[in-house]
Amino acid sequence: MSDNYWTDRRQDRRIEEAEAQLDAERRARNRLAEQLRSQQGNTQAQFERLTRAFVALVEHEDTRSELGQYADAAAVRRYAREVVSTVVATGGAALRDSVEPADVPGYWLAAAARGVAASARGEAEGAGLLAEAARRDPGRTTLFLALLGALTRDPRWVAQRTDGALPTALTVTHAERQVWLAAADGRLPAPLTDALGTALAAQVAATGGAGPDEVAAWLEGRAVLGRDAIAAERASAQLEVLHQVLTAGGDAATPEPAEPDSEDPLADCLRSLVDEGSPGEADILDRMAVARADMGFLDERIAADAPGWNAAAGDVLSLLLADLAAPATSGRYTLARRALTPVLRGIAGELAQQAAVPAPETRTVDAAGEVLTVRADGAPTDWRERVTGAFDQRHPRNRRSLPIGLGVLGLGVACCLLGFVAGGFLLLGVLVGCVGGGLALAAVVKQRELDRNRAATLAGAEREIAREAAVLRDHASRSAAAASRAGELHRAVAGVLVPA
């Protein structure tokens, strides 16, 4: 037995070692297969990248040949970048040695860049060149001069026209926002700032009823309210927020609107406008940038984090509300308050009217299906009779069950008495008496249960009436206090929001 035992042990051990070796080989094969799949995937990805780069190279060469016809426009852009950087840095003193490129018919930047250079040198023809640029593209020319004036704080670059530099639609472009912020910071002349305020007010008025609704929702979102706040308290709280914003501006915890993550958004915006390209060329430049990115090169038109000059920066109302939350000493706040004054004045009047509406004088209580009207002094005097009647109607009593049970019980007693005459009647009397007693007892128990339920319903209704009456008295007191506070706030707000 001992030899067989050790033989079996050695055989089991060899089997276990073989299984362990097989598992190890299986894991090794799995790892090898995974590595092969990974290599295949990497090879496929590399092949796709190489294919894409090859296609991009071919397209890049084709695009370069297309751009050859815009060589003069490219020279204008290089010259414009030099003009802008020199004017911003020196005011124009170093422009004497700059070589002007040939004019590109129809390209606004060709005339604008030469006009700025000539004006910086003090030459009279500068004004004519800028007028020609405005004739070719008034919007871009006006925006170009406004951004340049904001960068240099030099009012001579700001054109008399404002179309293109100020918001003309509910959606504001990045360039319009930059001009807006520059005007708010005092980097542009006062006439343009006044025109901006008028343009913003016009856009707010163009929203119709949507504008006041959005502003009201903004005020409600900033109001601090309890869960059980009544209508008058909500209106008063919103007036409190409005009064605080109009007298002290936004608090420090309110984040200012997010601006591009750039050292100088104005310069980036102006560069984006200059680098846009001439008519018909911009699409080709974009295709060139995409092709260079596919080839692995980092193109400025793709790599720049700053948004393009004509990218959407937001809608007028959301930007104005964000600026209204800024400190009262900032130019952003001043412009926002001016543009929103008519809307804020109307909202203040509506909130004061809402706060003046008294709290409801009645509430209802549902007891056993009977709806009771409760006032501050309680429910009607006949409420108990009404609730009792409604309860009895919902739970009708069977007035015959107790007499029937008692009758059956009496019949059983009679049968028991007859049992003294004939023995069979005794058993029948016991059975009939048990049935009658059960019926009578069930009727009594049900009667008592109905009485208890009716009493509980009356007690519950009484508690509900007392609670609702207390709520009415509390709401009346709170509504009066909120209306009084809202009246004070409305007068203060009306004094601040003087009509423009």
Secondary structure, 3 states (H helix, E strand, C coil): CHHHHHHHHHHHHHHHHHHHHHHHHHHHHHHHHHHHHHHHHHHHHHHHHHHHHHHHHHHHHHHHHHHHHHHHHHHHHHHHHHHHHHHHHHCCHHHCCCCCCCCCCCCHHHHHHHHHHHHHCCCCHHHHHHHHHHHHCHHHHHHHHHHHHHHHCCHHHCCCCCCCCCCCCCEEEHHHHHHHHHHHCCCCCHHHHHHHHHHHHHHHHHCCCHHHHHHHHHHHHHCCCCCCCCHHHHHHHHHHHHHHHHHHECCCCCCCCCCCCCCCHHHHHHHHHHCCCCCCCHHHHHHHHHHHHHCCCCCHHHHCCCCCCCCEEEEHHHHHHHHHCCECCCHHHHHHHHHHHHHHHHHHHHHHHHHHCCCCCCEEEEECCEEEEEECCECCCCHHHHHHHHHHHHCCCCCCHHHHHHHHHHHHHHHHHHCCCCHHHHHHHHHHHHHHHHHHHHHHHHHHHHHHHHHHHHHHHHHHHHHHHHHHHHHHHHHHHHHHHHHHHHHHHHHHCCCC
